[in-house]
Amino acid sequence: MGDIGDMGDACCSHCHEPDRARDASYRRVLWLVLAINAAMFAVEIGAGLAAGSASLLADALDFLGDAANYAISLFVIGLALRYRALAALLKAASMGAFGMWVIGVLGWHVWHGSLPNALTMGAVGVAALIANAASFALLWAYRSGDSNMRSAWICTRNDVLGNLAVLAAALGVFGTGTGWPDVAVAAIMASLALQGALVVARHALQELRLRPLSPFPAE
C-alpha cells in the first residue's frame, strides 16, 4: 500500500510540473513587460505634457495602468482560479477607469482648442509602438490562458492598436494643422479601453461562476 501511495504522490507531483514550469515562464515574461511599460510611462508622460497631446497623455496613463496590471498578475500567479479571476476583475475596472479618464482629457483639449506638436507625437509614438510590439510578442503564448493571462494580453493588444492610432494622429495633425486628429485618436483609445474592460470582466465573471467564493476553498 505504501508503494501505491508513493506512486500516487509521484504521479501527482509529475502532473503539476508543466503548470509550475508555465507559471515560472509567465512570471519572467511579466517582469519584462512590467519594466518596458514602466519605462515608457516615464517617457510618454513627459513627452505628452511637452507636446500638448491628448493621445500621448492617454497612452502614457495606459502604460502606467498596464504596469500596475502586470504587477497584479505577478502577485496572483499560482493562486486558486477564483483569486486570479478577482484580480482580472480589478484590472477590468482599471481599464474602464482609464477609458473614462481619457474622455475627460480629450474634452478639455476640445474646449481649449489646443494644437499638439506633431513631430514629438510621431517620434514618441514610434518608440511606444516598438515597446508594445515587444510586449505583445512576449505575451502571445499566453493569450488563451485564464482571465488573468488573457487580460494581460488584451491590454497589450490594445496598446499596439493605440500606438498605431497615435502615429496616424501625428500625421493628421501635421497635415491639417489642427488638433482634431489628436482628439479623435484619444476617443478611439478610450473606446478600446472600455471594450477591453468588458471582455476581461465577462471572462472573469464566468470563471467566478465556475469556482464560486466560499469560506472553505475547494482547491
C-alpha positions in Angstrom: 0.0 0.0 0.0 2.9 2.3 0.8 4.3 1.8 -2.7 0.9 2.6 -4.2 0.7 5.8 -2.1 4.3 6.8 -3.1 3.4 6.2 -6.7 0.3 8.3 -6.4 2.3 11.1 -4.8 4.9 10.9 -7.5 2.3 11.0 -10.2 0.6 14.0 -8.7 3.9 15.8 -8.4 4.7 14.9 -12.0 1.3 16.1 -13.2 1.8 19.6 -11.7 5.3 20.1 -13.2 4.0 21.5 -16.5 1.9 24.1 -14.6 4.8 25.1 -12.4 7.1 25.5 -15.5 4.4 27.5 -17.3 3.9 29.8 -14.2 7.7 30.3 -13.9 7.9 31.2 -17.6 4.9 33.5 -17.4 6.4 35.2 -14.3 9.7 36.0 -16.2 7.7 37.4 -19.2 5.6 39.6 -16.8 8.7 41.1 -15.2 10.0 42.0 -18.7 6.8 43.7 -19.8 6.4 45.4 -16.5 9.8 47.0 -16.9 9.0 48.0 -20.5 5.7 49.6 -19.5 7.1 51.5 -16.5 9.9 52.9 -18.6 7.6 54.0 -21.4 5.2 55.7 -18.9 8.0 57.9 -17.8 8.9 58.8 -21.4 5.4 59.4 -22.6 4.1 61.4 -19.7 6.9 64.0 -20.2 6.5 64.0 -24.0 2.7 64.3 -23.7 2.9 67.3 -21.5 5.7 68.9 -23.6 3.8 68.3 -26.9 0.3 69.1 -25.5 -1.0 65.9 -26.9 -4.2 64.2 -25.5 -3.4 61.0 -27.3 0.2 60.8 -25.9 -1.1 61.6 -22.3 -3.7 58.9 -22.8 -1.1 56.4 -23.9 1.2 57.3 -21.0 -1.5 56.7 -18.5 -2.2 53.4 -20.3 1.4 52.4 -19.8 1.1 53.1 -16.1 -2.1 51.1 -15.9 -0.6 48.2 -17.7 2.5 48.2 -15.4 0.1 48.1 -12.4 -1.9 45.3 -14.1 1.2 43.2 -14.7 2.3 43.7 -11.1 -1.1 42.3 -10.0 -0.7 39.4 -12.4 2.7 38.6 -10.9 1.1 38.6 -7.4 -1.7 36.1 -8.3 0.3 33.5 -10.3 -0.2 30.1 -8.8 -3.2 31.1 -6.6 -6.6 29.5 -6.9 -8.6 30.3 -10.0 -11.2 32.4 -8.1 -8.4 34.8 -6.9 -7.0 35.1 -10.4 -10.5 35.9 -11.6 -10.9 38.6 -8.9 -7.6 40.1 -10.0 -8.8 40.2 -13.6 -12.0 42.0 -12.4 -9.8 44.6 -10.7 -7.8 45.0 -13.9 -11.1 45.4 -15.9 -12.1 48.1 -13.5 -8.8 49.9 -14.1 -9.1 49.6 -17.8 -12.6 51.1 -17.6 -11.4 53.9 -15.4 -8.6 54.7 -17.9 -11.2 54.9 -20.7 -13.3 57.4 -18.7 -10.2 59.5 -17.8 -9.2 59.8 -21.5 -12.7 61.0 -22.3 -12.2 63.8 -19.7 -8.8 64.7 -21.1 -10.0 64.9 -24.7 -13.0 67.0 -23.6 -10.5 69.5 -22.0 -8.5 69.7 -25.2 -11.6 70.2 -27.4 -12.7 73.0 -25.1 -9.3 74.8 -25.2 -8.6 74.0 -28.9 -5.0 73.0 -28.2 -2.7 72.1 -31.1 -0.2 69.4 -30.2 3.4 69.1 -31.6 3.1 66.5 -34.4 6.9 65.7 -34.6 7.1 64.9 -30.9 3.9 62.8 -31.2 5.4 60.8 -34.1 8.8 60.2 -32.5 7.4 59.0 -29.2 4.6 57.1 -31.0 7.3 55.0 -32.8 9.2 54.3 -29.6 5.9 53.3 -27.9 4.9 51.0 -30.8 8.3 49.2 -30.6 7.9 48.7 -26.9 4.4 47.4 -27.1 5.2 45.2 -30.1 7.9 43.5 -28.0 5.4 43.1 -25.1 2.8 41.7 -27.5 5.3 39.1 -28.8 6.3 38.1 -25.3 2.7 37.6 -24.2 1.4 35.9 -27.4 1.8 32.4 -26.0 -0.5 33.2 -23.0 -3.3 34.8 -24.9 -5.6 31.7 -24.4 -5.0 31.2 -20.7 -7.2 32.1 -17.8 -8.8 35.5 -17.5 -5.7 36.9 -15.7 -3.4 35.9 -18.6 -6.0 36.9 -21.2 -6.4 40.3 -19.6 -2.6 41.0 -19.8 -2.6 40.1 -23.5 -5.7 42.1 -24.3 -4.1 45.2 -22.6 -1.0 44.8 -24.8 -3.0 44.2 -27.9 -5.0 47.4 -27.3 -1.7 49.3 -26.7 -0.3 48.2 -30.1 -3.5 49.4 -31.8 -3.4 52.6 -29.8 0.2 53.3 -30.8 -0.7 52.9 -34.5 -3.5 55.4 -33.9 -1.2 57.9 -32.2 1.1 57.8 -35.3 -2.0 58.3 -37.5 -2.9 61.3 -35.3 0.6 62.8 -35.7 0.3 62.6 -39.4 -3.2 64.1 -39.3 -2.1 67.0 -37.0 0.9 67.6 -39.3 -1.2 67.6 -42.5 -4.2 69.5 -41.2 -2.6 72.0 -38.8 -5.5 71.3 -36.3 -5.8 69.2 -33.1 -8.8 67.2 -34.2 -6.9 64.1 -35.3 -5.3 64.0 -31.8 -8.8 64.3 -30.2 -10.2 61.6 -32.5 -7.4 59.1 -31.6 -7.8 59.8 -27.9 -11.5 58.9 -28.3 -10.5 55.7 -30.1 -8.2 54.7 -27.3 -10.9 55.4 -24.7 -13.3 53.1 -26.6 -10.6 50.4 -26.8 -10.1 50.5 -23.1 -13.8 50.3 -22.4 -14.2 47.4 -24.8 -11.3 45.5 -23.3 -12.6 46.1 -19.8 -16.0 44.5 -20.8 -14.3 41.4 -22.4 -12.0 40.8 -19.4 -14.8 41.3 -16.9 -17.1 38.9 -18.8 -14.4 36.2 -18.8 -13.6 36.7 -15.1 -17.2 36.5 -14.1 -17.6 33.2 -16.0 -14.7 31.8 -14.0 -16.2 33.0 -10.8 -19.4 31.2 -11.6 -17.4 28.1 -12.2 -15.5 28.5 -8.9 -17.7 30.4 -6.5 -16.2 32.0 -3.5 -16.7 30.0 -0.3 -15.3 30.1 3.3 -13.9 26.6 2.6 -11.7 26.6 -0.5 -12.1 23.5 -2.6 -8.7 23.9 -4.1 
